[in-house]
Amino acid sequence: MIKLEHLKKVYPNVVPLKDVNAEINEGDIISVIGPSGTGKSTLLRCINLLERPDGGKIFFKNEEITSPKCNVPKIRQKMGMVFQSFNLFGHLTVIENIMLAPVKLKGETRQAAYDNGMRLLKMVGLSDKYLNYPDELSGGQKQRIAIARTLAMNPDVILLDEPTSALDPTMVGEVQAVIRELAKTGKTMMIVTHEMNFAHAICNRAFYMDEGGIYEDGTPDEIFVNPKRENTRRFIHRLKTLEFSIESKNYDFPAVVSGIDTFCQKNMISRRKTNSLHLSFEELIQQILLPSLVEPKIKAVIEYSEENDEISFEVFYNGAVISPEESDNKLSYGILKSSASELTHEAYNGQDYSNKVKMIFK
């Protein structure tokens, strides 16, 4: 239904979309997720042509809608957009807000628009509010009205740009319930959201956006349960990461220790886990690895999971395949074993590293 080819969007000092390529099939419900600033909302606004792409092409039902010859207002009638901020007309009643576009743009009679509007209000659970004005409604009610207004145009595609982000947490559920019901109708939908459980439950596909494009595209389980790519995995599991390398025995030890401290403080990691991490770093790298490596090449990756309140400390290093357990420094190995909840070693088939030690702190 929609095809994106090398889509690009440039703003001063930032390029949110560098090279976006995707095909969206009829009936797809796609959750669009990713860190802030990765172009999720920009992607929806480009598809709807509220933002003009600076490069690439968009096809809708085999018609290139980025062509100068395209009838943009006509295309927008087929692509409904639900915004974060509702955008209801404050001087019109609820039913008048819903009737306005079908009457003005599609030429429907007022009676037909009224009847359809009341049907849609009943669908979103607000038929008793038809004569109210927007400022008499809660945020959740306004968003449900905005969804009904979008449906009144009977669009082929519905684009929802963080539809619950402006709502009080107590109102999020009522809007999500309406979207879940809408998903059962077979409409093609794209939903930008930071609500991961909702995103997982609602979609048949998910786009994880990063590095200027669709970094990973897959089924809900592929993205939310078993992501293939590293940035996706870190985002889904809410992992905070610190990496550092050591390539000399005379490296800047105080700077590394300070970096670990700053990382732990920033992520509010407990003092107990912080102390265990420092102790393991010193015993493994200072006492076991550096004395035994002639020309050290060490990479360390610390990951903190907010989800599980757990630290993973992976250390990759060169030299002969040998585990800390086999080293001559039994005292340091004993300290490592007592500090970590889990301690494993494996031969690592990397270009620069032949060993990997992984420690878990729970």
Order of alpha helices (4+ residues) and beta strands (2+ residues): beta-beta-beta-alpha-beta-beta-alpha-beta-alpha-alpha-alpha-beta-alpha-beta-alpha-beta-beta-alpha-alpha-beta-alpha-alpha-beta-beta-alpha-beta-beta
